[in-house]
Amino acid sequence: MNEEQLDQMKSADGFVAALDQSGGSTPKALRQYGIEESEYSSEDEMFDLIHQMRTRIITSPAFTGDKVIGAILFEQTMDREIEGKGSADYLWSERHVVPFLKVDKGLADEAHGVQLMKPIPGLDELLARAGDKGVFGTKMRSVVKNADGDGIKAIVDQQFEIGHQILAAGLMPILEPEVDIHSPQKAEAEVLLRDAINEHVARLSPGQAVMLKLTLPSEENFYSDLINNDKIVRVVALSGGYSREQANELLSGNHGMIASFSRALAEGLSAQQSDEEFDQTLASSIDSIYEASRT
């Protein structure tokens, strides 16, 4: 594991950009960017367009490690190039942004108030390939819908089980058990989730550490014990459907938690903007998320 990258993720001011929309969420991301589904006729064209969007973001002058300390990529993005370099290599060598890879294959059907991750076939091979391409860590998402103790235990068990597999491959796992912001039992679910995570963190071996990506909590500073735990490299927050303004406001009230926004980061960006307009809009977005992440 790259020690300079680890130090950056542990202690640098800034946030993690989530640029990892995959098959199911790509059309929505492109619509937000001003490209309708009628403008492409195949999955290949769709992924070409989303790579153009991500390249435009990553190569924008404001997208550097001064404020964006990490970025999460989709597998296809990792396998493509940006200005003649592999995407992960470009992020670190040209932007000083630590590269992560989304490794989950989507969500299973809801059971016991949660959606576990679908199986991840070929994960060991993917992790080896990611390591060879200069990827520092991974991210994988599951979702809590209700405060069901059995379901939440199953989600956290699964996240840590696969997390150990990722650690064994020499990569840093970001575990993402998202709590749905629309859950009528959001606050209760967060209590169960925090307790289950703490149990697993306590069982990590000496020298082992993970990252967490969590929904902005209903109670400010609710995850402070995790943020201050030596076995947690960083706790990052997902925007979860909040607008950027809402997400930044909530994040500002959670000391030590930093952003890992996707849709909220790209809010206001458009394929129709000139490069100058695009760069100004992105710089403003980055500045606001950076400031909210510094509290």
Summary of the structure (lengths in Angstrom):
residues: 295
radius of gyration: 17.9
end to end distance: 28.1
largest distance: 53.0
contacts: 1013
relative contact order: 0.13
helix: 44%
strand: 19%
